[in-house]
Amino acid sequence: MLNLMKKYGGVPNLKNIITRFYEAVCEQREIKHYFFNVKLESLIDDQLHYSQYIMPKSDRGYKEPPMQSTPTEIRVSPGVFDDVMVALTNLLLKIHIHRDDVPRMVSMIIDLCEETRSQANDTKIMVLKSVDINSDTIVDYYNKNKVDARIEKSGEIYTSRGVVYPYWTRLDTKTKTISFIGRAFANDPGRVGDMKVVMERAQQKIPFLLLEPEVSPTLAYIFSRYDLHYSTGIPARLLMRCGRDFSTAFNEVLLADKNEVLKNVTR
């Protein structure tokens, strides 16, 4: 979100957009309850601090509108949700956001609004404090969300069943960084050229993830890494969602492998 907003005035204009969107919704009797119990200040803070947890999508992915992700008991009717998105879309067009960027911006803003709405109605705290974050707490949270995870000898957390494609999580408590790491290993380390062809084909599908080859005499794999900074804490729901989205995106590497150059670890 913040990278996209660089084209349109950066953080000051994002704050302006969120403020005007909040006011536009609250002015309409039929949809104002969408922001029931939600403070404007919280809405803005979450857009600034948590935007990194919303993984980008391919252009194709933004053709589908965002969906409600709040707990069932606070979801609004489909008609109200549609009207809220219409209000945001009309605002963005009115302030001259390029038409091609509107679906992307609507999706990112609404996804974070859903997190703010969830937090406003949570009965227990769903933001992990930075001082409490360690490998054990991350593994515990993954497992509670039906994702098999374990700490390996390297210190990385390996995540397998419960996601589309297995990935690793690396924690750096000094820099307050949590990283999702994807590795797609070649069946034959000598087929580096074929592996790079697969990588280049996949990169066209997921340009928002940097894919790189890692090669040694005994090992060759396609590598990607997505970093999150958690000095202000980790929103637990968004962490799990972001990890699953990373897994789904990295799976494009396997889908691009037409000639079985890579090990299919999803079997």
C-alpha positions as CSV (number, residue, x, y, z in Angstrom):
1,M,0.0,0.0,0.0
2,L,2.7,2.5,1.0
3,N,4.7,1.8,-2.1
4,L,1.6,2.3,-4.3
5,M,0.8,5.6,-2.4
6,K,4.2,7.0,-3.4
7,K,2.5,7.8,-6.7
8,Y,-0.3,9.8,-5.0
9,G,1.2,11.9,-2.3
10,G,2.4,9.3,0.1
11,V,1.4,8.9,3.8
12,P,-0.3,12.4,4.1
13,N,-2.7,11.6,1.2
14,L,-3.3,8.1,2.5
15,K,-4.5,9.6,5.8
16,N,-6.7,12.0,3.8
17,I,-8.2,9.1,1.8
18,I,-8.9,7.0,4.9
19,T,-10.5,10.0,6.7
20,R,-12.7,10.9,3.8
21,F,-13.7,7.3,3.3
22,Y,-14.6,6.9,7.0
23,E,-16.7,10.1,6.9
24,A,-18.4,9.0,3.7
25,V,-19.5,5.7,5.2
26,C,-20.5,7.2,8.5
27,E,-22.7,9.8,6.7
28,Q,-24.9,7.1,5.1
29,R,-27.4,5.6,7.5
30,E,-27.7,2.3,5.6
31,I,-24.0,1.5,5.9
32,K,-22.6,3.5,8.7
33,H,-22.7,0.5,11.1
34,Y,-19.8,-1.0,9.0
35,F,-17.5,1.2,11.2
36,F,-19.5,0.6,14.5
37,N,-17.1,0.8,17.4
38,V,-14.2,1.7,15.1
39,K,-12.2,4.8,15.8
40,L,-10.7,6.8,12.9
41,E,-7.3,7.0,14.6
42,S,-7.1,3.2,14.8
43,L,-8.2,2.9,11.2
44,I,-5.4,5.2,10.1
45,D,-2.7,3.6,12.4
46,D,-3.5,0.1,11.1
47,Q,-3.3,1.2,7.4
48,L,0.2,2.6,8.2
49,H,1.6,-0.2,10.4
50,Y,0.0,-3.3,8.9
51,S,0.0,-2.7,5.2
52,Q,3.1,-4.9,4.9
53,Y,1.0,-7.9,5.9
54,I,-1.2,-7.6,2.8
55,M,0.6,-9.5,0.1
56,P,0.4,-8.1,-3.4
57,K,-1.5,-10.0,-6.0
58,S,-1.1,-10.5,-9.7
59,D,-3.3,-8.2,-11.9
60,R,-5.6,-11.2,-12.4
61,G,-6.0,-11.5,-8.6
62,Y,-7.4,-8.0,-8.3
63,K,-10.3,-8.8,-10.7
64,E,-12.0,-10.5,-7.8
65,P,-13.3,-8.1,-5.2
66,P,-12.1,-8.4,-1.6
67,M,-14.1,-10.5,0.8
68,Q,-15.1,-10.0,4.5
69,S,-12.6,-11.6,6.9
70,T,-14.0,-10.4,10.2
71,P,-15.5,-13.0,12.6
72,T,-18.9,-14.1,11.5
73,E,-20.8,-12.3,14.3
74,I,-19.7,-8.8,13.1
75,R,-20.0,-9.3,9.4
76,V,-22.4,-7.0,7.5
77,S,-24.7,-8.1,4.8
78,P,-23.3,-8.6,1.3
79,G,-25.2,-5.6,0.1
80,V,-23.8,-3.3,2.8
81,F,-20.3,-4.6,2.1
82,D,-20.7,-3.9,-1.6
83,D,-21.9,-0.4,-0.9
84,V,-18.9,0.3,1.3
85,M,-16.6,-0.7,-1.5
86,V,-18.6,1.4,-3.9
87,A,-18.1,4.4,-1.6
88,L,-14.4,3.8,-1.5
89,T,-14.1,3.3,-5.3
90,N,-16.1,6.5,-6.0
91,L,-13.8,8.5,-3.6
92,L,-10.6,7.2,-5.2
93,L,-11.9,8.0,-8.7
94,K,-13.0,11.4,-7.5
95,I,-9.5,12.3,-6.3
96,H,-8.0,11.1,-9.5
97,I,-6.5,7.8,-8.5
98,H,-5.7,6.1,-11.9
99,R,-8.4,3.7,-12.8
100,D,-5.9,0.8,-13.1
101,D,-4.8,1.4,-9.5
102,V,-8.3,1.6,-8.0
103,P,-9.0,-2.1,-7.6
104,R,-5.6,-2.7,-6.0
105,M,-6.0,0.2,-3.6
106,V,-9.6,-0.8,-2.7
107,S,-8.5,-4.3,-2.0
108,M,-5.6,-3.3,0.3
109,I,-7.6,-0.7,2.2
110,I,-10.6,-2.9,2.7
111,D,-8.5,-5.8,3.9
112,L,-7.0,-3.7,6.5
113,C,-10.3,-2.1,7.5
114,E,-11.5,-5.7,8.1
115,E,-8.6,-6.2,10.6
116,T,-9.4,-2.9,12.3
117,R,-13.0,-3.9,12.7
118,S,-12.0,-7.3,14.1
119,Q,-9.6,-5.8,16.6
120,A,-12.3,-3.3,17.7
121,N,-14.6,-6.2,18.6
122,D,-12.0,-8.7,19.9
123,T,-12.6,-10.2,23.3
124,K,-9.0,-11.1,23.6
125,I,-5.9,-9.4,22.4
126,M,-4.9,-10.5,18.9
127,V,-1.7,-8.5,18.5
128,L,1.5,-10.2,19.7
129,K,3.8,-7.8,21.5
130,S,7.3,-7.6,20.1
131,V,8.9,-8.5,23.4
132,D,6.9,-11.8,23.5
133,I,7.8,-12.9,20.0
134,N,10.1,-15.9,19.6
135,S,10.2,-19.1,17.6
136,D,8.2,-21.0,20.1
137,T,5.3,-18.5,20.1
138,I,5.3,-18.5,16.3
139,V,5.2,-22.3,16.1
140,D,2.5,-22.4,18.7
141,Y,0.4,-19.9,16.7
142,Y,0.9,-21.8,13.5
143,N,-0.2,-25.1,15.1
144,K,-3.3,-23.5,16.6
145,N,-4.2,-22.5,13.1
146,K,-4.0,-26.0,11.8
147,V,-0.6,-25.5,10.1
148,D,2.1,-28.1,11.0
149,A,5.2,-26.3,12.0
150,R,8.5,-27.2,13.7
151,I,11.8,-25.6,14.5
152,E,14.7,-27.0,12.5
153,K,18.4,-27.2,13.5
154,S,19.0,-24.1,11.5
155,G,16.6,-22.2,13.8
156,E,14.2,-21.6,11.0
157,I,10.6,-22.7,11.4
158,Y,9.5,-25.2,8.7
159,T,5.8,-25.0,7.8
160,S,4.3,-27.9,5.9
161,R,0.7,-29.2,6.0
162,G,-2.0,-26.7,6.1
163,V,-0.5,-24.4,3.4
164,V,-0.4,-24.7,-0.4
165,Y,3.4,-25.0,-0.5
166,P,5.7,-25.5,2.4
167,Y,7.8,-22.6,3.5
168,W,10.2,-21.5,6.2
169,T,9.9,-18.7,8.7
170,R,13.1,-17.0,9.9
171,L,13.0,-14.8,13.0
172,D,15.5,-12.0,13.8
173,T,14.8,-10.6,17.2
174,K,17.6,-8.0,16.9
175,T,16.2,-6.3,13.9
176,K,12.6,-7.2,14.8
177,T,12.1,-8.9,11.4
178,I,10.2,-12.0,10.5
179,S,10.8,-13.5,7.1
180,F,8.9,-16.0,5.0
181,I,11.3,-18.0,2.8
182,G,10.5,-20.2,-0.2
183,R,12.8,-22.8,-1.6
184,A,12.0,-25.0,-4.6
185,F,14.8,-27.6,-5.0
186,A,15.9,-29.0,-8.3
187,N,15.8,-32.8,-8.7
188,D,19.2,-32.7,-10.4
189,P,21.6,-29.9,-9.3
190,G,23.2,-30.1,-12.7
191,R,20.1,-28.8,-14.5
192,V,20.7,-25.2,-13.4
193,G,19.7,-23.9,-16.9
194,D,16.4,-25.7,-16.8
195,M,15.8,-24.5,-13.3
196,K,16.3,-20.9,-14.3
197,V,13.9,-21.3,-17.2
198,V,11.2,-22.4,-14.7
199,M,12.2,-19.5,-12.4
200,E,11.8,-16.9,-15.2
201,R,8.4,-18.4,-16.2
202,A,7.2,-18.2,-12.6
203,Q,8.5,-14.7,-12.2
204,Q,6.1,-13.4,-14.8
205,K,3.2,-14.7,-12.7
206,I,4.4,-13.3,-9.4
207,P,6.4,-10.1,-10.2
208,F,5.9,-8.9,-6.7
209,L,8.1,-11.7,-5.3
210,L,11.8,-11.6,-6.2
211,L,13.0,-15.1,-7.3
212,E,16.7,-15.9,-7.3
213,P,18.7,-19.0,-8.1
214,E,20.9,-20.5,-5.3
215,V,23.5,-23.0,-6.7
216,S,26.3,-25.1,-5.2
217,P,28.0,-28.3,-6.5
218,T,25.5,-30.4,-4.6
219,L,22.4,-28.3,-4.4
220,A,20.3,-26.0,-6.6
221,Y,17.1,-24.3,-5.8
222,I,14.9,-21.3,-6.5
223,F,14.8,-18.9,-3.5
224,S,12.4,-16.1,-2.4
225,R,12.1,-14.1,0.8
226,Y,9.4,-11.7,2.1
227,D,10.3,-9.6,5.1
228,L,7.9,-8.2,7.8
229,H,9.0,-5.8,10.5
230,Y,7.4,-6.2,13.9
231,S,8.7,-3.5,16.2
232,T,5.1,-2.4,16.8
233,G,3.9,-6.0,17.3
234,I,2.4,-8.6,15.0
235,P,-1.3,-8.8,14.2
236,A,-1.8,-12.5,14.6
237,R,-4.6,-12.9,12.1
238,L,-2.7,-11.0,9.4
239,L,0.5,-13.0,10.1
240,M,-1.2,-16.3,9.3
241,R,-3.0,-14.8,6.3
242,C,0.3,-13.3,4.9
243,G,2.1,-16.6,5.4
244,R,-0.6,-18.5,3.5
245,D,-0.6,-15.9,0.7
246,F,3.1,-16.2,0.4
247,S,2.8,-20.0,0.2
248,T,0.2,-19.7,-2.5
249,A,2.2,-17.2,-4.5
250,F,5.4,-19.2,-4.3
251,N,3.5,-22.3,-5.5
252,E,3.5,-20.6,-8.9
253,V,7.1,-21.8,-9.1
254,L,5.9,-25.4,-9.0
255,L,3.1,-24.7,-11.4
256,A,5.6,-23.3,-13.9
257,D,7.6,-26.5,-13.8
258,K,6.3,-28.4,-16.9
259,N,9.2,-30.9,-17.2
260,E,9.6,-32.0,-13.5
261,V,12.8,-30.1,-13.0
262,L,11.9,-29.5,-9.4
263,K,11.0,-31.7,-6.5
264,N,7.3,-31.8,-5.9
265,V,7.2,-31.5,-2.1
266,T,3.4,-31.1,-2.1
267,R,2.7,-34.8,-2.9
